[in-house]
């Protein structure tokens, strides 16, 4: 069984370029710079997404995911 670590929660969308706003669960949000992909889980499934871009805004993480 594979275990995963929660690094944040998507709280909203941001802007018109398809970014999501993530509330980080870490004290050092610059750790998001080293990520290549994330798993997003909803009520039905868990899916892996590649990260295209990461920015920071008011202690929140702005993340653009590649579309599949």
VMD Tcl script that draws the C-alpha trace (Angstrom):
set ca {
  {0.00 0.00 0.00}
  {1.37 3.40 -1.00}
  {1.09 6.23 1.51}
  {0.78 9.87 0.49}
  {1.51 13.10 2.31}
  {-0.94 15.99 2.14}
  {0.93 19.15 1.21}
  {-1.98 21.51 0.75}
  {-5.62 22.04 -0.13}
  {-7.01 23.60 -3.29}
  {-9.22 26.43 -2.09}
  {-10.09 28.30 -5.29}
  {-9.13 29.15 -8.84}
  {-6.94 32.15 -9.63}
  {-6.90 34.40 -12.68}
  {-7.78 33.51 -16.25}
  {-4.79 31.31 -17.06}
  {-6.10 28.20 -15.32}
  {-4.23 28.38 -12.03}
  {-5.47 26.96 -8.74}
  {-4.91 28.55 -5.35}
  {-3.50 26.13 -2.78}
  {-3.43 26.61 0.99}
  {-0.06 25.05 1.95}
  {0.27 22.73 4.94}
  {3.97 23.53 5.37}
  {5.93 26.33 6.99}
  {8.25 26.69 3.97}
  {6.10 27.18 0.86}
  {9.16 27.30 -1.40}
  {9.17 23.49 -1.23}
  {6.55 23.56 -3.98}
  {9.28 24.68 -6.41}
  {10.84 21.19 -6.30}
  {7.65 19.31 -7.21}
  {7.17 17.85 -10.68}
  {3.70 16.42 -10.12}
  {0.96 16.13 -7.51}
  {-1.89 13.74 -6.82}
  {-5.30 15.33 -6.50}
  {-7.99 13.36 -4.74}
  {-11.71 13.99 -4.88}
  {-14.59 11.87 -3.57}
  {-14.43 9.41 -6.48}
  {-10.81 9.11 -7.56}
  {-7.20 10.14 -7.18}
  {-5.29 11.36 -10.24}
  {-1.73 12.50 -10.92}
  {-1.14 15.89 -12.56}
  {2.10 17.37 -13.85}
  {2.91 20.85 -12.58}
  {3.51 23.42 -15.29}
  {4.15 26.50 -13.15}
  {4.31 27.54 -9.48}
  {3.97 31.10 -8.14}
  {3.34 32.59 -4.70}
  {0.81 35.21 -3.64}
  {0.06 36.31 -0.06}
  {1.29 33.09 1.63}
  {-0.66 30.99 -0.85}
  {0.66 28.79 -3.65}
  {-0.58 29.37 -7.19}
  {-0.18 26.29 -9.32}
  {-0.84 25.68 -13.00}
  {-1.35 22.02 -13.90}
  {-0.84 20.48 -17.32}
  {-4.07 19.38 -18.97}
  {-4.65 15.82 -20.06}
}
mol new
graphics top color blue
foreach p $ca { graphics top sphere $p radius 0.5 }
foreach p [lrange $ca 0 end-1] q [lrange $ca 1 end] { graphics top cylinder $p $q radius 0.2 }
display resetview
